[in-house]
Amino acid sequence: DPDGYVAPPLDGVWASAPYFHNGSVPTLWGVLNSDDRPTVWRPNSTAMDTERIGLTVDVVDEVPQNETDRVRRRSYFDTRLFGKSNAGHTFPDALSADEKRAVLEYLKTL
C-alpha cells in the first residue's frame, strides 16, 4: 500500500498517446518540450507521428466557431479550458535536444 500516486509502467508508452493525466499533450516530444505543446489541436488521422511519437494533429488557433457538428467540435482539444491544461511538467526542458531525442528513441524500445 504505497502512499500517493503509483505511475503506470512505461511499456508501450509510445503507442498510448495522448499524454498527461488529461490527454492534453498529443506527442512525447511535447511531453519533453513544454514550449512545443499545442494550445488547440485535433487528431488529423489515425497515423502515428513517428518523428514526435504520438498523434498526428492539426494545430489551430481556436475551435472553429462555425463548426456545427458536435462530434467534430468535441474532437478539438483546447488546453485553455478548465481541467484541460497542458502546463507544468517542465523538468525535461533541462535536457539538451540530443538527450531528448535519445529518450524518445529509448521509449520506442519499450
C-alpha angles and dihedrals in degrees: 000000000000118000114245132357123350110207118222118248118270093234107132094359089142088067099044104077139183101064141213123048092288099039092247099140116064098197141036087234087063090050089056095040112047092185091058096056111118119235097210121017144148132197110260100192144355090255118110121239098239094185098054094023110236141049123357103233145180111230114211136174093241143343105285108258091208093058104110098173105098093205092054091045090053091053089071118088113211110189091195091072122096111276093010100087121138093195126120128034090096098148093103089062087081090067121093120245089255092051091049091050089050090052090052092049090049093049090054089062095058 
